[in-house]
């Protein structure tokens, strides 16, 4: 049976809805734990506080991280500490002025806004998907499990995604300098930024 446009659209809607529902079911039990301080965001939040408190020199010290996390967030002796380049901690200094819960929701809202901006930025390049279903470009992001996990965990991956897309779009529009600036801002995850920078170099 040929796959007509109407049948294709219906299939896409059903599959997208199912994937989104699975995400909600799978991640719902973790939301309360993350809000109470068991998310990756606790490390970023603590790093911002340590910089503000004049403890930047202890940013990579495990015991100091553990002590501040237990005092500021919740008692949880997990083996986790800030492991990004030090300058990224500056991004979380303003959030450290809030309580952990308020900071968590503020960063969640920020990530959600950046995700919306990413979808809007990439939308002109996804016109074929839009012809299948107007919401499909957004569904590609929202139904992708790692994106939902990054939102719930308060990871910096959405920030990375936004900067990477801004760099890519600038590159394809011929704005090489702007593309390089955006790419340089992604160096807090240099394992992703450096290979792309190498490709830019090879492509001249």
DRENPA-3360 file (N, C-alpha, C; in nm, 2 decimals, always signed):
BEGIN
1 = XXXXXXXX = +0.09/-0.12/+0.00/+0.00/+0.00/+0.00/+0.09/+0.12/+0.00 ~ +0.07/+0.22/-0.10/+0.15/+0.34/-0.10/+0.13/+0.42/+0.02 ~ +0.24/+0.49/+0.07/+0.23/+0.57/+0.18/+0.19/+0.71/+0.14 ~ +0.06/+0.75/+0.15/+0.02/+0.88/+0.10/+0.06/+0.99/+0.21 ~ +0.05/+1.11/+0.16/+0.09/+1.22/+0.25/+0.01/+1.22/+0.38 ~ -0.12/+1.20/+0.37/-0.21/+1.20/+0.48/-0.17/+1.08/+0.58 ~ -0.14/+0.96/+0.52/-0.11/+0.85/+0.60/+0.03/+0.87/+0.67 ~ +0.12/+0.93/+0.60/+0.26/+0.97/+0.65/+0.24/+1.06/+0.77;
9 = XXXXXXXX = +0.16/+1.16/+0.75/+0.14/+1.26/+0.86/+0.08/+1.20/+0.98 ~ -0.02/+1.11/+0.96/-0.08/+1.04/+1.08/+0.02/+0.95/+1.15 ~ +0.11/+0.88/+1.07/+0.21/+0.80/+1.13/+0.31/+0.88/+1.21 ~ +0.35/+0.99/+1.16/+0.44/+1.08/+1.23/+0.38/+1.13/+1.36 ~ +0.26/+1.17/+1.35/+0.19/+1.23/+1.47/+0.18/+1.12/+1.58 ~ +0.14/+1.00/+1.54/+0.13/+0.89/+1.64/+0.26/+0.85/+1.70 ~ +0.36/+0.84/+1.62/+0.49/+0.80/+1.67/+0.55/+0.91/+1.76 ~ +0.54/+1.03/+1.72/+0.59/+1.14/+1.80/+0.51/+1.15/+1.94;
17 = XXXXXXXX = +0.38/+1.13/+1.93/+0.30/+1.13/+2.06/+0.34/+1.02/+2.15 ~ +0.37/+0.90/+2.09/+0.41/+0.78/+2.17/+0.55/+0.81/+2.23 ~ +0.64/+0.86/+2.16/+0.77/+0.89/+2.21/+0.77/+0.99/+2.32 ~ +0.69/+1.09/+2.30/+0.68/+1.20/+2.40/+0.61/+1.14/+2.53 ~ +0.51/+1.05/+2.52/+0.45/+0.99/+2.63/+0.55/+0.90/+2.71 ~ +0.63/+0.82/+2.63/+0.73/+0.74/+2.69/+0.83/+0.82/+2.77 ~ +0.87/+0.93/+2.72/+0.96/+1.02/+2.79/+0.90/+1.06/+2.92 ~ +0.78/+1.11/+2.92/+0.71/+1.15/+3.04/+0.71/+1.04/+3.15;
25 = XXXXXXXX = +0.67/+0.92/+3.10/+0.66/+0.81/+3.19/+0.79/+0.77/+3.25 ~ +0.89/+0.77/+3.16/+1.03/+0.73/+3.21/+1.09/+0.83/+3.30 ~ +1.07/+0.96/+3.27/+1.14/+1.06/+3.35/+1.07/+1.12/+3.47 ~ +0.94/+1.09/+3.47/+0.86/+1.15/+3.58/+0.91/+1.11/+3.72 ~ +0.95/+0.98/+3.74/+0.99/+0.95/+3.88/+1.12/+1.02/+3.92 ~ +1.20/+1.07/+3.82/+1.33/+1.13/+3.85/+1.31/+1.28/+3.88 ~ +1.20/+1.34/+3.84/+1.18/+1.48/+3.86/+1.19/+1.53/+4.00 ~ +1.12/+1.46/+4.09/+1.12/+1.50/+4.23/+1.26/+1.49/+4.29;
33 = XXXXXXXX = +1.33/+1.38/+4.25/+1.47/+1.36/+4.30/+1.56/+1.48/+4.25 ~ +1.54/+1.51/+4.13/+1.63/+1.62/+4.07/+1.60/+1.75/+4.14 ~ +1.47/+1.78/+4.16/+1.43/+1.91/+4.23/+1.49/+1.91/+4.37 ~ +1.50/+1.80/+4.43/+1.55/+1.79/+4.57/+1.70/+1.78/+4.58 ~ +1.77/+1.79/+4.46/+1.92/+1.80/+4.47/+2.00/+1.69/+4.41 ~ +1.93/+1.59/+4.34/+2.01/+1.48/+4.29/+2.04/+1.49/+4.14 ~ +2.02/+1.61/+4.09/+2.05/+1.64/+3.95/+2.19/+1.68/+3.92 ~ +2.23/+1.67/+3.80/+2.37/+1.72/+3.76/+2.38/+1.87/+3.79;
41 = XXXXXXXX = +2.27/+1.94/+3.79/+2.27/+2.08/+3.81/+2.33/+2.12/+3.95 ~ +2.33/+2.03/+4.05/+2.38/+2.06/+4.18/+2.53/+2.09/+4.17 ~ +2.60/+2.03/+4.08/+2.75/+2.05/+4.06/+2.77/+2.19/+4.00 ~ +2.69/+2.23/+3.90/+2.70/+2.36/+3.84/+2.66/+2.47/+3.94 ~ +2.56/+2.45/+4.01/+2.51/+2.55/+4.11/+2.61/+2.57/+4.21 ~ +2.67/+2.46/+4.26/+2.77/+2.47/+4.37/+2.90/+2.54/+4.32 ~ +2.93/+2.51/+4.19/+3.05/+2.58/+4.13/+3.03/+2.73/+4.13 ~ +2.91/+2.77/+4.09/+2.88/+2.92/+4.08/+2.89/+2.98/+4.22;
49 = XXXXXXXX = +2.84/+2.91/+4.32/+2.84/+2.96/+4.46/+2.99/+2.97/+4.51 ~ +3.07/+2.87/+4.48/+3.21/+2.87/+4.52/+3.29/+2.98/+4.46 ~ +3.26/+3.02/+4.34/+3.33/+3.13/+4.28/+3.28/+3.26/+4.35 ~ +3.16/+3.27/+4.37/+3.10/+3.39/+4.44/+3.15/+3.40/+4.59 ~ +3.18/+3.29/+4.65/+3.23/+3.28/+4.79/+3.38/+3.29/+4.80 ~ +3.45/+3.31/+4.69/+3.59/+3.32/+4.69/+3.66/+3.19/+4.71 ~ +3.60/+3.08/+4.67/+3.65/+2.95/+4.67/+3.69/+2.89/+4.54 ~ +3.71/+2.98/+4.44/+3.74/+2.94/+4.30/+3.86/+2.85/+4.30;
57 = XXXXXXXX = +3.96/+2.87/+4.39/+4.08/+2.79/+4.39/+4.06/+2.65/+4.43 ~ +3.94/+2.62/+4.49/+3.90/+2.48/+4.53/+3.80/+2.42/+4.44 ~ +3.78/+2.48/+4.32/+3.68/+2.44/+4.23/+3.68/+2.29/+4.19 ~ +3.80/+2.24/+4.18/+3.82/+2.10/+4.14/+3.86/+2.01/+4.26 ~ +3.85/+2.06/+4.38/+3.88/+1.97/+4.50/+3.75/+1.90/+4.54 ~ +3.76/+1.77/+4.54/+3.65/+1.68/+4.56/+3.59/+1.71/+4.70 ~ +3.67/+1.71/+4.80/+3.61/+1.72/+4.94/+3.54/+1.86/+4.96 ~ +3.60/+1.96/+4.90/+3.54/+2.09/+4.91/+3.41/+2.10/+4.84;
65 = XXXXXXXX = +3.40/+2.04/+4.72/+3.28/+2.03/+4.64/+3.17/+1.95/+4.72 ~ +3.21/+1.84/+4.78/+3.12/+1.76/+4.85/+3.06/+1.83/+4.97 ~ +3.15/+1.91/+5.04/+3.10/+1.98/+5.16/+3.00/+2.09/+5.12 ~ +3.04/+2.17/+5.01/+2.95/+2.27/+4.97/+2.81/+2.22/+4.92 ~ +2.82/+2.11/+4.84/+2.70/+2.05/+4.79/+2.61/+2.00/+4.90 ~ +2.67/+1.94/+5.00/+2.59/+1.90/+5.11/+2.52/+2.01/+5.19 ~ +2.60/+2.12/+5.20/+2.55/+2.23/+5.28/+2.44/+2.32/+5.20 ~ +2.47/+2.33/+5.07/+2.38/+2.42/+4.99/+2.26/+2.35/+4.93;
73 = XXXXXXXX = +2.28/+2.22/+4.90/+2.17/+2.16/+4.82/+2.10/+2.05/+4.91 ~ +2.17/+1.94/+4.93/+2.11/+1.83/+5.01/+2.22/+1.74/+5.05 ~ +2.20/+1.66/+5.15/+2.30/+1.56/+5.20/+2.30/+1.45/+5.10 ~ +2.40/+1.44/+5.03/+2.42/+1.33/+4.93/+2.56/+1.31/+4.89 ~ +2.63/+1.22/+4.96/+2.77/+1.20/+4.94/+2.81/+1.13/+4.81 ~ +2.76/+1.18/+4.70/+2.79/+1.12/+4.57/+2.93/+1.17/+4.53 ~ +2.99/+1.09/+4.45/+3.13/+1.12/+4.40/+3.12/+1.21/+4.28 ~ +3.08/+1.33/+4.29/+3.06/+1.42/+4.18/+3.11/+1.56/+4.21;
81 = XXXXXXXX = +3.18/+1.62/+4.12/+3.23/+1.76/+4.14/+3.23/+1.83/+4.00 ~ +3.25/+1.96/+4.00/+3.26/+2.03/+3.88/+3.38/+1.99/+3.80 ~ +3.35/+1.96/+3.67/+3.46/+1.90/+3.59/+3.47/+1.97/+3.45 ~ +3.42/+2.09/+3.44/+3.43/+2.17/+3.32/+3.54/+2.28/+3.33 ~ +3.58/+2.34/+3.22/+3.67/+2.45/+3.24/+3.62/+2.56/+3.33 ~ +3.71/+2.62/+3.41/+3.67/+2.71/+3.52/+3.57/+2.82/+3.48 ~ +3.59/+2.87/+3.36/+3.51/+2.99/+3.32/+3.36/+2.96/+3.31 ~ +3.33/+2.83/+3.29/+3.19/+2.80/+3.29/+3.12/+2.83/+3.42;
89 = XXXXXXXX = +3.19/+2.82/+3.53/+3.13/+2.84/+3.66/+3.08/+2.98/+3.67 ~ +3.13/+3.08/+3.60/+3.09/+3.22/+3.60/+2.94/+3.23/+3.56 ~ +2.90/+3.14/+3.47/+2.76/+3.14/+3.42/+2.66/+3.12/+3.53 ~ +2.70/+3.04/+3.63/+2.61/+3.00/+3.74/+2.62/+3.09/+3.86 ~ +2.71/+3.19/+3.86/+2.72/+3.28/+3.97/+2.59/+3.35/+4.00 ~ +2.52/+3.41/+3.90/+2.39/+3.47/+3.93/+2.29/+3.37/+3.99 ~ +2.29/+3.25/+3.94/+2.19/+3.15/+3.99/+2.22/+3.11/+4.13 ~ +2.35/+3.12/+4.17/+2.38/+3.09/+4.31/+2.33/+3.19/+4.41;
97 = XXXXXXXX = +2.28/+3.30/+4.36/+2.21/+3.40/+4.45/+2.07/+3.35/+4.50 ~ +2.02/+3.25/+4.43/+1.89/+3.19/+4.46/+1.91/+3.07/+4.54 ~ +1.80/+3.02/+4.60/+1.81/+2.89/+4.67/+1.82/+2.78/+4.56 ~ +1.86/+2.66/+4.59/+1.88/+2.56/+4.49/+1.76/+2.53/+4.41 ~ +1.64/+2.52/+4.48/+1.52/+2.49/+4.40/+1.48/+2.60/+4.30 ~ +1.49/+2.72/+4.35/+1.46/+2.83/+4.26/+1.56/+2.84/+4.14 ~ +1.69/+2.82/+4.18/+1.79/+2.82/+4.07/+1.76/+2.70/+3.97 ~ +1.72/+2.59/+4.02/+1.69/+2.47/+3.93/+1.58/+2.51/+3.84;
105 = XXXXXXXX = +1.47/+2.57/+3.89/+1.36/+2.60/+3.80/+1.40/+2.71/+3.70 ~ +1.48/+2.81/+3.75/+1.53/+2.92/+3.66/+1.61/+2.87/+3.55 ~ +1.70/+2.77/+3.58/+1.78/+2.71/+3.48/+1.70/+2.63/+3.38 ~ +1.60/+2.56/+3.44/+1.51/+2.48/+3.35/+1.44/+2.57/+3.25 ~ +1.39/+2.68/+3.30/+1.32/+2.78/+3.21/+1.41/+2.83/+3.11 ~ +1.54/+2.86/+3.15/+1.64/+2.91/+3.06/+1.67/+2.81/+2.95 ~ +1.69/+2.68/+2.99/+1.71/+2.57/+2.89/+1.59/+2.56/+2.80 ~ +1.47/+2.57/+2.85/+1.36/+2.55/+2.77/+1.35/+2.67/+2.67;
113 = XXXXXXXX = +1.38/+2.79/+2.71/+1.38/+2.90/+2.62/+1.49/+2.88/+2.51 ~ +1.61/+2.84/+2.55/+1.72/+2.81/+2.45/+1.68/+2.70/+2.36 ~ +1.61/+2.60/+2.40/+1.57/+2.49/+2.32/+1.47/+2.55/+2.21 ~ +1.38/+2.63/+2.26/+1.28/+2.69/+2.16/+1.36/+2.78/+2.06 ~ +1.46/+2.85/+2.11/+1.54/+2.93/+2.01/+1.62/+2.85/+1.91 ~ +1.66/+2.73/+1.96/+1.74/+2.64/+1.87/+1.64/+2.59/+1.76 ~ +1.52/+2.55/+1.80/+1.42/+2.50/+1.71/+1.39/+2.61/+1.60 ~ +1.37/+2.73/+1.65/+1.34/+2.84/+1.56/+1.46/+2.87/+1.47;
121 = XXXXXXXX = +1.58/+2.86/+1.52/+1.70/+2.88/+1.44/+1.72/+2.78/+1.33 ~ +1.69/+2.66/+1.36/+1.71/+2.55/+1.26/+1.59/+2.53/+1.17 ~ +1.47/+2.59/+1.20/+1.35/+2.56/+1.13/+1.36/+2.59/+0.98 ~ +1.43/+2.70/+0.93/+1.44/+2.72/+0.79/+1.51/+2.61/+0.71 ~ +1.59/+2.53/+0.79/+1.67/+2.42/+0.73/+1.59/+2.29/+0.73 ~ +1.47/+2.29/+0.80/+1.39/+2.17/+0.81/+1.26/+2.19/+0.74 ~ +1.25/+2.26/+0.63/+1.13/+2.29/+0.56/+1.06/+2.16/+0.51 ~ +1.14/+2.06/+0.47/+1.08/+1.94/+0.43/+1.00/+1.86/+0.54;
129 = XXXXXXXX = +1.06/+1.87/+0.66/+0.99/+1.81/+0.77/+0.86/+1.88/+0.80 ~ +0.87/+2.01/+0.79/+0.75/+2.10/+0.82/+0.64/+2.07/+0.72 ~ +0.67/+2.03/+0.60/+0.57/+2.00/+0.50/+0.49/+1.87/+0.54 ~ +0.56/+1.78/+0.61/+0.49/+1.66/+0.66/+0.40/+1.69/+0.77 ~ +0.45/+1.77/+0.87/+0.37/+1.81/+0.98/+0.43/+1.93/+1.04 ~ +0.35/+2.04/+1.06/+0.40/+2.17/+1.10/+0.48/+2.16/+1.23 ~ +0.45/+2.06/+1.32/+0.51/+2.05/+1.45/+0.63/+1.95/+1.45 ~ +0.66/+1.89/+1.33/+0.76/+1.79/+1.33/+0.90/+1.84/+1.36;
137 = XXXXXXXX = +0.94/+1.96/+1.31/+1.08/+2.01/+1.35/+1.09/+2.02/+1.50 ~ +0.99/+2.07/+1.57/+0.99/+2.07/+1.72/+0.99/+1.94/+1.78 ~ +0.91/+1.84/+1.72/+0.90/+1.71/+1.77/+1.03/+1.63/+1.76 ~ +1.11/+1.67/+1.66/+1.25/+1.60/+1.65/+1.33/+1.63/+1.77 ~ +1.32/+1.75/+1.83/+1.39/+1.78/+1.95/+1.32/+1.73/+2.08 ~ +1.19/+1.76/+2.09/+1.12/+1.73/+2.21/+1.10/+1.58/+2.23 ~ +1.10/+1.50/+2.13/+1.09/+1.35/+2.14/+1.22/+1.28/+2.14 ~ +1.33/+1.35/+2.15/+1.46/+1.29/+2.16/+1.50/+1.28/+2.30;
145 = XXXXXXXX = +1.51/+1.16/+2.35/+1.53/+1.13/+2.50/+1.64/+1.21/+2.56 ~ +1.76/+1.22/+2.50/+1.87/+1.29/+2.56/+1.84/+1.44/+2.59 ~ +1.76/+1.50/+2.50/+1.72/+1.64/+2.52/+1.63/+1.65/+2.64 ~ +1.53/+1.56/+2.66/+1.45/+1.56/+2.78/+1.53/+1.54/+2.90 ~ +1.62/+1.45/+2.89/+1.71/+1.42/+3.01/+1.79/+1.54/+3.05 ~ +1.84/+1.61/+2.95/+1.93/+1.72/+2.98/+1.84/+1.83/+3.05 ~ +1.72/+1.85/+3.01/+1.63/+1.94/+3.07/+1.60/+1.91/+3.21 ~ +1.57/+1.78/+3.24/+1.53/+1.74/+3.37/+1.66/+1.74/+3.47;
153 = XXXXXXXX = +1.77/+1.70/+3.41/+1.89/+1.70/+3.49/+1.96/+1.83/+3.51 ~ +1.92/+1.93/+3.44/+1.98/+2.06/+3.45/+2.12/+2.06/+3.39 ~ +2.14/+1.99/+3.29/+2.28/+1.98/+3.22/+2.30/+2.11/+3.14 ~ +2.43/+2.13/+3.10/+2.46/+2.24/+3.01/+2.45/+2.21/+2.87 ~ +2.40/+2.09/+2.83/+2.39/+2.04/+2.69/+2.31/+2.13/+2.61 ~ +2.20/+2.19/+2.66/+2.11/+2.27/+2.58/+2.18/+2.40/+2.54 ~ +2.26/+2.46/+2.64/+2.34/+2.57/+2.61/+2.44/+2.54/+2.49 ~ +2.51/+2.42/+2.50/+2.60/+2.38/+2.40/+2.53/+2.37/+2.27;
161 = XXXXXXXX = +2.41/+2.31/+2.27/+2.33/+2.29/+2.14/+2.30/+2.42/+2.08 ~ +2.26/+2.52/+2.16/+2.22/+2.65/+2.10/+2.34/+2.72/+2.04 ~ +2.45/+2.71/+2.10/+2.58/+2.77/+2.05/+2.62/+2.70/+1.92 ~ +2.62/+2.57/+1.92/+2.66/+2.49/+1.81/+2.57/+2.52/+1.69 ~ +2.44/+2.53/+1.71/+2.35/+2.56/+1.60/+2.37/+2.71/+1.55 ~ +2.39/+2.80/+1.64/+2.42/+2.94/+1.60/+2.55/+2.94/+1.51 ~ +2.65/+2.86/+1.55/+2.77/+2.86/+1.48/+2.75/+2.80/+1.34 ~ +2.68/+2.69/+1.33/+2.65/+2.62/+1.21/+2.57/+2.71/+1.11;
169 = XXXXXXXX = +2.47/+2.77/+1.16/+2.38/+2.86/+1.08/+2.47/+2.97/+1.02 ~ +2.55/+3.03/+1.11/+2.63/+3.15/+1.07/+2.73/+3.10/+0.96 ~ +2.78/+2.98/+0.98/+2.88/+2.92/+0.88/+2.81/+2.90/+0.74 ~ +2.69/+2.85/+0.74/+2.63/+2.82/+0.62/+2.58/+2.95/+0.55 ~ +2.56/+3.05/+0.63/+2.52/+3.18/+0.57/+2.64/+3.27/+0.53 ~ +2.76/+3.21/+0.55/+2.89/+3.28/+0.50/+2.94/+3.38/+0.60 ~ +2.89/+3.37/+0.73/+2.94/+3.46/+0.83/+3.05/+3.39/+0.91 ~ +3.17/+3.37/+0.86/+3.27/+3.29/+0.92/+3.31/+3.34/+1.06;
177 = XXXXXXXX = +3.33/+3.47/+1.07/+3.38/+3.52/+1.20/+3.28/+3.50/+1.31 ~ +3.15/+3.52/+1.28/+3.04/+3.50/+1.38/+3.04/+3.35/+1.41 ~ +3.05/+3.26/+1.31/+3.05/+3.12/+1.34/+3.17/+3.08/+1.43 ~ +3.28/+3.14/+1.41/+3.40/+3.11/+1.50/+3.38/+3.16/+1.64 ~ +3.32/+3.28/+1.65/+3.29/+3.33/+1.79/+3.19/+3.24/+1.86 ~ +3.08/+3.20/+1.80/+2.99/+3.11/+1.86/+3.06/+2.98/+1.90 ~ +3.14/+2.92/+1.81/+3.21/+2.80/+1.83/+3.30/+2.81/+1.95 ~ +3.37/+2.92/+1.96/+3.47/+2.94/+2.07/+3.40/+2.94/+2.21;
185 = XXXXXXXX = +3.27/+2.98/+2.21/+3.20/+2.98/+2.33/+3.16/+2.84/+2.38 ~ +3.17/+2.74/+2.29/+3.14/+2.61/+2.33/+3.26/+2.53/+2.39 ~ +3.37/+2.60/+2.41/+3.49/+2.53/+2.46/+3.47/+2.47/+2.60 ~ +3.36/+2.51/+2.67/+3.34/+2.44/+2.80/+3.31/+2.30/+2.78 ~ +3.28/+2.25/+2.66/+3.28/+2.11/+2.62/+3.37/+2.09/+2.51 ~ +3.50/+2.11/+2.53/+3.60/+2.11/+2.42/+3.60/+1.98/+2.34 ~ +3.56/+1.87/+2.40/+3.56/+1.75/+2.32/+3.47/+1.75/+2.20 ~ +3.37/+1.84/+2.20/+3.28/+1.86/+2.09/+3.33/+1.98/+2.00;
193 = XXXXXXXX = +3.38/+2.08/+2.07/+3.42/+2.20/+2.00/+3.54/+2.19/+1.91 ~ +3.65/+2.12/+1.96/+3.77/+2.11/+1.89/+3.76/+2.03/+1.76 ~ +3.69/+1.92/+1.76/+3.68/+1.85/+1.63/+3.61/+1.94/+1.52 ~ +3.51/+2.02/+1.56/+3.44/+2.10/+1.47/+3.54/+2.21/+1.42 ~ +3.61/+2.27/+1.52/+3.71/+2.37/+1.48/+3.81/+2.32/+1.38 ~ +3.85/+2.19/+1.40/+3.95/+2.12/+1.31/+3.89/+2.11/+1.17 ~ +3.76/+2.08/+1.16/+3.69/+2.07/+1.03/+3.69/+2.21/+0.97 ~ +3.66/+2.31/+1.04/+3.66/+2.45/+0.99/+3.80/+2.48/+0.93;
201 = XXXX = +3.90/+2.44/+1.00/+4.04/+2.46/+0.95/+4.07/+2.39/+0.82 ~ +4.02/+2.26/+0.82/+4.05/+2.18/+0.70/+3.97/+2.24/+0.58 ~ +3.85/+2.29/+0.61/+3.76/+2.35/+0.50/+3.81/+2.49/+0.46 ~ +3.90/+2.55/+0.55/+3.95/+2.68/+0.52/+3.83/+2.78/+0.51;
% end
